[in-house]
């Protein structure tokens, strides 16, 4: 008989006592060591002994526990359940917080960008308009048949103003160092015909640096025009000059 | 002699196996079902050992929390679910008894255990016992009192052979023999008593 089998023989009457925890000292240690070796016979016998011993539990008078124990159990389990069911882990909260911060930052940046874009669009429109103005001005100046008219100031310190008139391309007036008219007033350009009343060719105001630029299409022909003149009028212009010319340039 | 295996008992054990699987999967409904089906026995074992309802309740709670935590490790090949819970309840209750954390003294508990089983004291069960459970109770009742008493004391007190012998005033060898013969007889009456599913 092998040592293992001798062990099984030794212990076969003690399985139930072992399960009941009644064995002491070396008896208990001996069976435990034998089981720890994984003896399949003894392990199976101990399982059966456990099933048998558990039957003794039915000697206890059956009682129902209070309903509060059931509630407490389920409450405890719910509270112990991994917080992922109810709360996100800290790392996820940190990610959400970071995303929120980034989102707010992105929104601020987006609005900032939108404002910049709007400003750029406005500048673009202004530049485009200016560009068109300059192109028109170049067209007037560069087109064959353009007549240059120098408008001389009637006031001693005022600068000279030049006009370029092409009956197809239009009339261009440029000035430098021109004084700004008083508040509520504006400069108005007139075509003074050889016969009849002056014909308005447009109003203009110099910029802060005194630069003036006017492009118009006067309802007049060079052949019938005697001169170009600039007067100071009420803002928005007038149908006919109400004051004496400040600049005059004969056409001829 | 092969007695009929009650289909109802088989179905009940199968149901408990399903409950444990659901508990292992973290389903509270599984735990609820497991508790509803087995808590009377678990609580009754703890109450019988400890003699105090409050202590028994704490042990009961502890048993099911343990079941919740370790259901995934339960191996149905190693025993029935009800056996696992019953022995867990016994173990926890005896530990509590030995640690002195009970509300009653150990002596008074032993005295209560001694009076617990008597034909006149058989309770009118609050729960409907299944056929298998009635068969077990009948078999236990059929044991000779001189065999049943030490078996009962051994189960519900956690005393060793020598402690039990001293308590009952009997020789050590007599105690060992009576317990062994009583359990052999019980096994014979219950065959196939508790087949491992």
Interface residues (C-beta under 8 A of the other chain):
Chain A: X13 X16 X17 X19 X20 X21 X22 X23 X24 X47 X48 X50 X51 X52 X53 X54 X55 X56 X57 X58 X59 X60 X61 X62 X63 X64 X65 X66 X69 X70 X72 X73 X74 X76 X77 X78 X80 X81
Chain B: X26 X28 X31 X32 X35 X36 X39 X40 X41 X43 X44 X45 X47 X48 X53 X56 X57 X60 X61 X64 X65 X68 X78 X79 X80 X82 X83 X86 X87 X89 X90 X94 X116 X117 X121 X122 X123 X125 X126 X127 X129 X133 X136 X137 X139 X140 X148 X151 X152 X154 X155 X156 X158 X159 X160 X161 X162 X164 X176 X179 X180 X183 X186 X187 X190 X193 X194 X195 X196
